[in-house]
Amino acid sequence: MAITLLIFLTMLCLGIPRSLSEVLSRQKRNWIIDSFIIDESYNGPFPYSLDKIKIDKELTLFRIHGQGVDEEPRGVLKIDEHTGEITVYKPVDYERYQILQLTFQAIDREKHIVETQLGIHVKILDANDNAPEFDRKIYEISVNESKLQGSDLITIKAIDKDISSVFNVFDIRMVSVQPKDKDVELYLTQIPNTDTATISFKGCLDYETVNRYTIILEAKDRGKPQPMSSTCTVIINIVDGNNHLPEITQQKGLTKVKENEKDVLIFRVPVKDGDAKGTPAWRAKYNIIGDKNKHFRISTDPQTNDGLLYVQKSLNYEETDMVNITITAENETPFYDCKVLERSTTDLWKIFYEGETSTSGTNLMSQHVSVMVENVNEAPMLKDKKVSVNENSGNGKQLAIFAAQDPDLKKANTIKYIIGKDPAGWIKVDANSGKVTTSANIDRESSFVNNSIYIASILAVDNGIPPMTGTGTLTIQITDENDNAPFLVANSVDMCHSDPISRTKISASDLDLHPNAGPFVFVLLEDAEGSWRVDPSTGHSVDLIKENHVHSGIYDLSLEVSDLQGNTDIQRLTVTVCNCLDLANPNCSFRKSAGSTLGAGAILIMILSLLLLAGLLLLVLLFTCKKEKKTISDDSSGHLMNSNTEEPGSDCTVSFGSNLKATAQAQAQTAAVNSYHMNGAADYGLSKTDSALHQETQNIKWTTNDEVREGVQLQRQRSLVRNSLHSSMGRGPQRMTWNSGSVTSHRQQLQSNHLYKMLHGLQAPGNELLDYVPKMYADEGTFQPNFDLDALTISEVSFNLDSELDLKFQNLASICMPRKTSAFHTVTGQRET
């Protein structure tokens, strides 16, 4: 303990007491020395002096930090560093900052150390600077016209931002209401100790009188010296209610409708309504009273609000010719009624009010409508018939009797029966009695039969105006008979040629039904024994088995197929056996296609035929006569006629009589010579006769006409070809008889006709000249010119064109001058026989 006291005294001597005293003194200087007040209501001028901080020491700098300086709200306060005076530069909102907390520092100018640090509080003094505000500037609502008085229409709310209870208390009042209505009084009620108020009304709202109210509200506080206030607008729209019933303008109505008509408009119910058009209170809905059978329906026209009466279920004139109904009208929304009886200044008014209830107790407007039913001719009614008949029933079998009923009981009509639908043509009907009988054999397997059922229809036609037709359906159930033999589904199969026994499936079918169909019995006929067999022999499908010794090839088998009733038919089955790559799936199509192609022999015959034809053509060319050129005179008088003559030309007339006579004699001689029998031992057949014909053809002389020359050459070439063919026949032991006289005579006749036709063609152009004497139809006299033409002489131009001929004239002359032509005359020698 003594040592501790000694150490403490030593430290005091070394200066520690000075530092400790400084610490203690600074701790005392951190105290809050004062607080200042800023009035929120002060509006200027700025800046102004708030107060001054005084320090005993000299050479000190003053600084402040915190809210209002370098913290929000910034820029409110500043301090003079030398004097310590605090200045206010702008107002402070009390509703945001009730107090500003700052730190004051006194700094030694020389040592730059903080000598004094104090806390400063600046209080903000509240003022009435905020008016009460409504939560909306404009309120707009819609209220039904049927609203009962005393009901709250809308709730209004306002708020004052001032915190002090002295300034945030306000009152709400109704400034104005537009327009005024004697039967309606709007009033406002402020709820105590709240910021809200409600608007209500007294009396009866009427859309037709006032459909829109505009109210101005004011909220004012109680602040001093000057209260503050604000306003808002409340708009109340009145929605039209059903305070007017629809009125039917006609009390009675009469209309007509034809029987059997439906979905047709027959009557319009006119109404009027005092409510706003297009609203549910204006739109009418209608009810029908007295329509027990629900024949009618009624709807509303959206444009005119009229009732539209329709027939939804057809009426029958024979049942009733007049229907009386009653139509009532009401609105979509319930009806109400409100009337002011007595007004009061303090309480609600006395009114008569019939609320939004059902209109069943209200006297609705109604209209009586009489509907007259007009009679029309109705179609006869036929009942459908179902009958059963055996297949292959003969002609005349009775099937059914149709008896039509005429709905027109008050005026019966005559009914005739005819066939309506009979696709197969199997039935006929008696026009008067309606008896239906068969007219042909009925076949169940026909394409017109579906599942053994054949459907036909019978028509009943009356003689009304207009004629009407009724239809009855005749359903014929056909009982099957065994009239069809079974048959193979496939008449050709492929099988593989293999060491093991190969087999394939064959199937049969029958158009008849059970028991007139399968399972079938398959029997191979005798020509297949030992090589083919079926296993099993009964069934819808059996296996055709090939024995091992059957080689590749195409086999036609006869197979007898029988049904359960013994109806049998022999079917031909073509089996193709070949070497298969896939034993499971035989395919011999390549063998079938190869069997249908041409063999090598056929191809060789075709090639030889083509070579023979080519040789014959070459032979004809070799025997073609050699042509010689013959110069034709340049004189064109034999070819051209002078075109500047005015008289008939100098054509000569060719006589055909002698030529035709000589031709006839030659034909007779040729026919006599060629009538003989040709023996097989003859060295040459036909050579003598054909040589004479050839020599006779050679005697035809050359003519300048090209067509005649070509015709003669053609006949000569045909003779040469015929001679060559006859000569090539050679010798042979065969005996051959040929009567060539008729053929040769016919050929000579053709040649003569051809020559005559060509010569006549040469003579025919002479007919164009037509020797005739001109005929005078009218004489207009001779034209006499009354002027003389003078000769014009132009010395600069010479018109003697013949003296200056150039190359162009020579070209023209060469074209116009006739060329030297040549004709060919074929000369052939005569062949000795």
Rosetta blueprint (number, residue, H / E / L):
1 M L
2 A H
3 I H
4 T H
5 L H
6 L H
7 I H
8 F H
9 L H
10 T H
11 M H
12 L H
13 C H
14 L L
15 G L
16 I H
17 P H
18 R H
19 S H
20 L H
21 S H
22 E H
23 V H
24 L H
25 S H
26 R H
27 Q H
28 K H
29 R H
30 N L
31 W L
32 I L
33 I L
34 D E
35 S E
36 F E
37 I E
38 I E
39 D E
40 E L
41 S L
42 Y L
43 N L
44 G L
45 P L
46 F L
47 P L
48 Y E
49 S E
50 L E
51 D E
52 K E
53 I L
54 K L
55 I L
56 D L
57 K L
58 E L
59 L L
60 T E
61 L E
62 F E
63 R E
64 I E
65 H E
66 G E
67 Q E
68 G L
69 V L
70 D L
71 E E
72 E L
73 P L
74 R L
75 G L
76 V L
77 L E
78 K E
79 I E
80 D L
81 E L
82 H L
83 T L
84 G L
85 E E
86 I E
87 T E
88 V E
89 Y L
90 K L
91 P L
92 V L
93 D L
94 Y L
95 E L
96 R L
97 Y L
98 Q L
99 I E
100 L E
101 Q E
102 L E
103 T E
104 F E
105 Q E
106 A E
107 I E
108 D E
109 R L
110 E L
111 K L
112 H L
113 I L
114 V E
115 E E
116 T E
117 Q E
118 L E
119 G E
120 I E
121 H E
122 V E
123 K E
124 I E
125 L E
126 D L
127 A L
128 N L
129 D L
130 N L
131 A L
132 P L
133 E E
134 F E
135 D L
136 R L
137 K L
138 I E
139 Y E
140 E E
141 I E
142 S E
143 V E
144 N E
145 E L
146 S L
147 K L
148 L L
149 Q L
150 G L
151 S L
152 D L
153 L L
154 I E
155 T E
156 I E
157 K E
158 A E
159 I E
160 D L
161 K L
162 D L
163 I L
164 S L
165 S L
166 V L
167 F L
168 N L
169 V L
170 F E
171 D E
172 I E
173 R E
174 M E
175 V E
176 S E
177 V E
178 Q E
179 P L
180 K L
181 D E
182 K L
183 D L
184 V E
185 E E
186 L E
187 Y E
188 L E
189 T E
190 Q E
191 I L
192 P L
193 N L
194 T L
195 D L
196 T E
197 A E
198 T E
199 I E
200 S E
201 F E
202 K E
203 G E
204 C L
205 L L
206 D L
207 Y L
208 E L
209 T L
210 V L
211 N L
212 R E
213 Y E
214 T E
215 I E
216 I E
217 L E
218 E E
219 A E
220 K E
221 D E
222 R L
223 G L
224 K L
225 P L
226 Q L
227 P L
228 M L
229 S E
230 S E
231 T E
232 C E
233 T E
234 V E
235 I E
236 I E
237 N E
238 I E
239 V E
240 D L
241 G L
242 N L
243 N L
244 H L
245 L L
246 P L
247 E E
248 I E
249 T L
250 Q L
251 Q L
252 K E
253 G E
254 L E
255 T E
256 K E
257 V E
258 K E
259 E L
260 N L
261 E L
262 K L
263 D L
264 V E
265 L E
266 I E
267 F E
268 R E
269 V E
270 P L
271 V E
272 K E
273 D L
274 G L
275 D L
276 A L
277 K L
278 G L
279 T L
280 P L
281 A L
282 W L
283 R L
284 A E
285 K E
286 Y E
287 N E
288 I E
289 I E
290 G L
291 D L
292 K L
293 N L
294 K L
295 H L
296 F E
297 R E
298 I E
299 S E
300 T E
301 D L
302 P L
303 Q L
304 T L
305 N L
306 D L
307 G E
308 L E
309 L E
310 Y E
311 V E
312 Q L
313 K L
314 S L
315 L L
316 N L
317 Y L
318 E L
319 E L
320 T L
321 D L
322 M E
323 V E
324 N E
325 I E
326 T E
327 I E
328 T E
329 A E
330 E E
331 N E
332 E L
333 T L
334 P L
335 F L
336 Y L
337 D E
338 C E
339 K E
340 V E
341 L E
342 E E
343 R L
344 S L
345 T L
346 T L
347 D L
348 L L
349 W L
350 K E
351 I E
352 F E
353 Y E
354 E E
355 G L
356 E L
357 T L
358 S L
359 T H
360 S H
361 G H
362 T L
363 N L
364 L L
365 M E
366 S E
367 Q E
368 H E
369 V E
370 S E
371 V E
372 M E
373 V E
374 E E
375 N L
376 V L
377 N L
378 E L
379 A L
380 P L
381 M E
382 L L
383 K L
384 D L
385 K E
386 K E
387 V E
388 S E
389 V E
390 N E
391 E L
392 N L
393 S L
394 G L
395 N L
396 G L
397 K L
398 Q E
399 L E
400 A E
401 I E
402 F L
403 A L
404 A L
405 Q E
406 D L
407 P L
408 D L
409 L L
410 K L
411 K L
412 A L
413 N L
414 T L
415 I E
416 K E
417 Y E
418 I E
419 I E
420 G E
421 K E
422 D L
423 P L
424 A L
425 G L
426 W L
427 I E
428 K E
429 V E
430 D L
431 A L
432 N L
433 S L
434 G L
435 K E
436 V E
437 T E
438 T E
439 S L
440 A L
441 N L
442 I L
443 D L
444 R L
445 E L
446 S L
447 S L
448 F L
449 V L
450 N E
451 N L
452 S L
453 I E
454 Y E
455 I E
456 A E
457 S E
458 I E
459 L E
460 A E
461 V E
462 D E
463 N L
464 G L
465 I L
466 P L
467 P L
468 M L
469 T E
470 G E
471 T E
472 G E
473 T E
474 L E
475 T E
476 I E
477 Q E
478 I E
479 T E
480 D L
481 E L
482 N L
483 D L
484 N L
485 A L
486 P L
487 F E
488 L E
489 V L
490 A L
491 N L
492 S E
493 V E
494 D E
495 M E
496 C E
497 H L
498 S L
499 D L
500 P L
501 I L
502 S E
503 R E
504 T E
505 K E
506 I E
507 S E
508 A E
509 S E
510 D L
511 L L
512 D L
513 L L
514 H L
515 P L
516 N L
517 A L
518 G L
519 P L
520 F E
521 V E
522 F E
523 V E
524 L E
525 L L
526 E H
527 D H
528 A H
529 E L
530 G L
531 S L
532 W E
533 R E
534 V E
535 D E
536 P L
537 S L
538 T E
539 G E
540 H L
541 S E
542 V E
543 D E
544 L E
545 I E
546 K E
547 E L
548 N L
549 H L
550 V L
551 H L
552 S L
553 G E
554 I E
555 Y E
556 D E
557 L E
558 S E
559 L E
560 E E
561 V E
562 S E
563 D L
564 L L
565 Q L
566 G L
567 N L
568 T E
569 D E
570 I E
571 Q E
572 R E
573 L E
574 T E
575 V E
576 T E
577 V E
578 C E
579 N L
580 C L
581 L L
582 D L
583 L L
584 A L
585 N L
586 P L
587 N L
588 C L
589 S H
590 F H
591 R H
592 K H
593 S H
594 A H
595 G H
596 S L
597 T L
598 L L
599 G L
600 A H
601 G H
602 A H
603 I H
604 L H
605 I H
606 M H
607 I H
608 L H
609 S H
610 L H
611 L H
612 L H
613 L H
614 A H
615 G H
616 L H
617 L H
618 L H
619 L H
620 V H
621 L H
622 L H
623 F L
624 T L
625 C L
626 K L
627 K L
628 E L
629 K E
630 K E
631 T E
632 I L
633 S L
634 D L
635 D L
636 S H
637 S H
638 G H
639 H L
640 L L
641 M L
642 N L
643 S L
644 N L
645 T L
646 E L
647 E L
648 P L
649 G L
650 S L
651 D L
652 C L
653 T L
654 V L
655 S L
656 F L
657 G H
658 S H
659 N H
660 L H
661 K H
662 A H
663 T H
664 A H
665 Q H
666 A H
667 Q H
668 A H
669 Q H
670 T H
671 A H
672 A H
673 V H
674 N H
675 S E
676 Y L
677 H L
678 M E
679 N L
680 G L
681 A L
682 A L
683 D L
684 Y L
685 G L
686 L L
687 S H
688 K H
689 T H
690 D H
691 S H
692 A H
693 L H
694 H H
695 Q H
696 E H
697 T H
698 Q H
699 N L
700 I L
701 K L
702 W L
703 T L
704 T L
705 N L
706 D H
707 E H
708 V H
709 R H
710 E H
711 G H
712 V H
713 Q H
714 L H
715 Q H
716 R H
717 Q H
718 R H
719 S H
720 L H
721 V H
722 R H
723 N H
724 S H
725 L H
726 H H
727 S H
728 S L
729 M L
730 G L
731 R L
732 G L
733 P L
734 Q L
735 R L
736 M E
737 T L
738 W L
739 N E
740 S L
741 G H
742 S H
743 V H
744 T H
745 S H
746 H H
747 R H
748 Q H
749 Q H
750 L H
751 Q H
752 S H
753 N H
754 H H
755 L H
756 Y H
757 K H
758 M H
759 L H
760 H H
761 G H
762 L H
763 Q H
764 A H
765 P H
766 G H
767 N H
768 E H
769 L L
770 L L
771 D L
772 Y L
773 V L
774 P L
775 K L
776 M L
777 Y L
778 A L
779 D L
780 E L
781 G L
782 T L
783 F L
784 Q L
785 P L
786 N L
787 F L
788 D L
789 L L
790 D L
791 A L
792 L L
793 T L
794 I L
795 S L
796 E L
797 V L
798 S L
799 F L
800 N L
801 L H
802 D H
803 S H
804 E L
805 L L
806 D L
807 L H
808 K H
809 F H
810 Q H
811 N H
812 L H
813 A H
814 S H
815 I H
816 C H
817 M L
818 P L
819 R L
820 K L
821 T L
822 S E
823 A E
824 F E
825 H L
826 T L
827 V L
828 T L
829 G L
830 Q L
831 R L
832 E L
833 T L
